[in-house]
Amino acid sequence: MIAKLVAAALLLVNGALHIAEYALVPPSLPVMITAGFGAVYGALGLILPFGGRRLLVIAQVISAIGGFMAVSSVWQDLQPMTFWIAGFVMLDLAVIWFCAWAKAELAAE
């Protein structure tokens, strides 16, 4: 249960930071997409503690997509590598790991 709560907390922090970036960085298409992902992360963080295995998988997939999009946008020179992107990708990886841990906890019950 603790892994699911940590994953939910990380999603909430990640969502808040994504939306904060929109307020602090000059607007561009990647930043607007980032803010959209922030809203999705925030919503997932709010409902994740009440969901089961399926919601954990959804959180993992959404986090993987977000991390992949961030890395690929840097790789394609759509935006420079910043501490925002590095932090977001690290948070995405942590969410994926904690969701996997929570799924293992559910399987053990």
Contact map, one row per residue, 1 for C-alpha under 8 A:
1111100000000000000000000000000000000000000000000000000000000000000000000000000000000000000000000000010010000
1111110000000000000000000000000000000000000000000000000000000000000000000000000000000000000000000000010000000
1111111000000000000000000000000000000000000000000000000000000000000000000000000000000000000000000110110000000
1111111100000000000000000000000000000000000000011000000000000000000000000000000000000000000000000110110000000
1111111110000000000000000000000000000000000000011000000000000000000000000000000000000000000000000000000000000
0111111111000000000000000000000000000000000000000000000000000000000000000000000000000000000000000100000000000
0011111111100000000000000000000000000000000010000000000000000000000000000000000000000000000001110110000000000
0001111111110000000000000000000000000000000111111000000000000000000000000000000000000000000000000000000000000
0000111111111000000000000000000000000000000010000000000000000000000000000000000000000000000000000000000000000
0000011111111100000000000000000000000000000010000000000000000000000000000000000000000000001001100000000000000
0000001111111110000000000000000000000000110110000000000000000000000000000000000000000000001000100000000000000
0000000111111111000000000000000000000000111111000000000000000000000000000000000000000000000000000000000000000
0000000011111111100000000000000000000000010000000000000000000000000000000000000000000000000000000000000000000
0000000001111111110000000000000000000100110000000000000000000000000000000000000000000001001100000000000000000
0000000000111111111000000000000000101111110000000000000000000000000000000000000000000000000000000000000000000
0000000000011111111100000000000000000100010000000000000000000000000000000000000000000000000000000000000000000
0000000000001111111110000000000000000100000000000000000000000000000000000000000000000000000000000000000000000
0000000000000111111111000000000001101100000000000000000000000000000000000000000000000001000000000000000000000
0000000000000011111111100000000001110110000000000000000000000000000000000000000000000000000000000000000000000
0000000000000001111111110000000000000000000000000000000000000000000000000000000000000000000000000000000000000
0000000000000000111111111000001000100000000000000000000000000000000000000000000000010000000000000000000000000
0000000000000000011111111110001101100000000000000000000000000000000000000000000000000000000000000000000000000
0000000000000000001111111100000000000000000000000000000000000000000000000000000000000000000000000000000000000
0000000000000000000111111100000000000000000000000000000000000000000000000000000000000000000000000000000000000
0000000000000000000011111110001000000000000000000000000000000000000000000000000000000000000000000000000000000
0000000000000000000001111111000000000000000000000000000000000000000000000000000000000000000000000000000000000
0000000000000000000001001111101100000000000000000000000000000000000000000000000000000000000000000000000000000
0000000000000000000000000111111100000000000000000000000000000000000000000000000000000000000000000000000000000
0000000000000000000000000011111110000000000000000000000000000000000000000000000000000000000000000000000000000
0000000000000000000000000001111111000000000000000000000000000000000000001000011000000000000000000000000000000
0000000000000000000011001011111111100000000000000000000000000000000000000000000000000000000000000000000000000
0000000000000000000001000011111111110000000000000000000000000000000000000000000000000000000000000000000000000
0000000000000000000000000000111111111000000000000000000000000000000000000000000000000000000000000000000000000
0000000000000000011001000000011111111100000000000000000000000000000000000000000000000000000000000000000000000
0000000000000010011011000000001111111110000000000000000000000000000000000000000000000000000000000000000000000
0000000000000000001000000000000111111111000000000000000000000000000000000000000000000000000000000000000000000
0000000000000010010000000000000011111111100000000000000000000000010000000000000000000000000000000000000000000
0000000000000111111000000000000001111111110000000000000000000000000000000000000000000000000000000000000000000
0000000000000010001000000000000000111111111000000000000000000000000000000000000000000000000000000000000000000
0000000000000010000000000000000000011111111100000000000000000000000000000000000000000000000000000000000000000
0000000000110110000000000000000000001111111110000000000000000000000000000000000000000000000000000000000000000
0000000000111111000000000000000000000111111111000000000000000000000000000000000000000000000000000000000000000
0000000000010000000000000000000000000011111111100000000000000000000000000000000000000000000000000000000000000
0000000100110000000000000000000000000001111111110000000000100000000000000000000000000000000000000000000000000
0000001111110000000000000000000000000000111111111000000000000000000000000000000000000000000000000000000000000
0000000100010000000000000000000000000000011111111000000000000000000000000000000000000000000000000000000000000
0000000100000000000000000000000000000000001111111110000000000000000000000000000000000000000000000000000000000
0001100100000000000000000000000000000000000111111111001100000000000000000000000000000000000000000000000000000
0001100100000000000000000000000000000000000011111110000000000000000000000000000000000000000000000000000000000
0000000000000000000000000000000000000000000000111111000000000000000000000000000000000000000000000000000000000
0000000000000000000000000000000000000000000000111111111100000000000000000000000000000000000000000000000000000
0000000000000000000000000000000000000000000000010111111100000000000000000000000000000000000000000000000000000
0000000000000000000000000000000000000000000000000011111110000000000000000000000000000000000000000000001001000
0000000000000000000000000000000000000000000000000011111111000000000000000000000000000000000000000000000000000
0000000000000000000000000000000000000000000000010011111111100000000000000000000000000000000000000000000000000
0000000000000000000000000000000000000000000000010011111111110000000000000000000000000000000000000011011000000
0000000000000000000000000000000000000000000000000000111111111000000000000000000000000000000000000010000000000
0000000000000000000000000000000000000000000000000000011111111100000000000000000000000000000000000000000000000
0000000000000000000000000000000000000000000100000000001111111110000000000000000000000000000000110010000000000
0000000000000000000000000000000000000000000000000000000111111111000000000000000000000000000000110010000000000
0000000000000000000000000000000000000000000000000000000011111111100000000000000000000000000000000000000000000
0000000000000000000000000000000000000000000000000000000001111111110000000000000000000000000000000000000000000
0000000000000000000000000000000000000000000000000000000000111111111000000000000000000000000110110000000000000
0000000000000000000000000000000000000000000000000000000000011111111100000000000000000000000110010000000000000
0000000000000000000000000000000000000000000000000000000000001111111110000000000000000000000000000000000000000
0000000000000000000000000000000000001000000000000000000000000111111111000000000000000000100100000000000000000
0000000000000000000000000000000000000000000000000000000000000011111111100000000000000001100110000000000000000
0000000000000000000000000000000000000000000000000000000000000001111111110000000000000000000000000000000000000
0000000000000000000000000000000000000000000000000000000000000000111111111000000000000000000000000000000000000
0000000000000000000000000000000000000000000000000000000000000000011111111100000000001000100000000000000000000
0000000000000000000000000000000000000000000000000000000000000000001111111110000000001000100000000000000000000
0000000000000000000000000000000000000000000000000000000000000000000111111111000000000000000000000000000000000
0000000000000000000000000000010000000000000000000000000000000000000011111111111000000000000000000000000000000
0000000000000000000000000000000000000000000000000000000000000000000001111111111110000000000000000000000000000
0000000000000000000000000000000000000000000000000000000000000000000000111111110000000000000000000000000000000
0000000000000000000000000000000000000000000000000000000000000000000000011111111000000000000000000000000000000
0000000000000000000000000000000000000000000000000000000000000000000000001111111100000000000000000000000000000
0000000000000000000000000000010000000000000000000000000000000000000000001111111100000000000000000000000000000
0000000000000000000000000000010000000000000000000000000000000000000000001101111110000000000000000000000000000
0000000000000000000000000000000000000000000000000000000000000000000000000100111111000000000000000000000000000
0000000000000000000000000000000000000000000000000000000000000000000000000100001111101100000000000000000000000
0000000000000000000000000000000000000000000000000000000000000000000000000000000111111100000000000000000000000
0000000000000000000000000000000000000000000000000000000000000000000000000000000011111110000000000000000000000
0000000000000000000010000000000000000000000000000000000000000000000000000000000001111111000000000000000000000
0000000000000000000000000000000000000000000000000000000000000000000001100000000011111111100000000000000000000
0000000000000000000000000000000000000000000000000000000000000000000000000000000011111111110000000000000000000
0000000000000000000000000000000000000000000000000000000000000000000000000000000000111111111000000000000000000
0000000000000100010000000000000000000000000000000000000000000000001000000000000000011111111100000000000000000
0000000000000000000000000000000000000000000000000000000000000000011001100000000000001111111110000000000000000
0000000000000000000000000000000000000000000000000000000000000000000000000000000000000111111111000000000000000
0000000001100100000000000000000000000000000000000000000000000000000000000000000000000011111111100000000000000
0000000000000100000000000000000000000000000000000000000000000011011000000000000000000001111111110000000000000
0000000000000000000000000000000000000000000000000000000000000011001000000000000000000000111111111000000000000
0000001001000000000000000000000000000000000000000000000000000000000000000000000000000000011111111100000000000
0000001001100000000000000000000000000000000000000000000000110010000000000000000000000000001111111110000000000
0000001000000000000000000000000000000000000000000000000000110011000000000000000000000000000111111111000000000
0000000000000000000000000000000000000000000000000000000000000000000000000000000000000000000011111111100000000
0011011000000000000000000000000000000000000000000000000000000000000000000000000000000000000001111111110000000
0011001000000000000000000000000000000000000000000000000110110000000000000000000000000000000000111111111000000
0000000000000000000000000000000000000000000000000000000100000000000000000000000000000000000000011111111100000
0011000000000000000000000000000000000000000000000000000000000000000000000000000000000000000000001111111110000
1111000000000000000000000000000000000000000000000000000100000000000000000000000000000000000000000111111111000
0000000000000000000000000000000000000000000000000000100100000000000000000000000000000000000000000011111111100
0000000000000000000000000000000000000000000000000000000000000000000000000000000000000000000000000001111111110
1000000000000000000000000000000000000000000000000000000000000000000000000000000000000000000000000000111111111
0000000000000000000000000000000000000000000000000000100000000000000000000000000000000000000000000000011111111
0000000000000000000000000000000000000000000000000000000000000000000000000000000000000000000000000000001111111
0000000000000000000000000000000000000000000000000000000000000000000000000000000000000000000000000000000111111
0000000000000000000000000000000000000000000000000000000000000000000000000000000000000000000000000000000011111
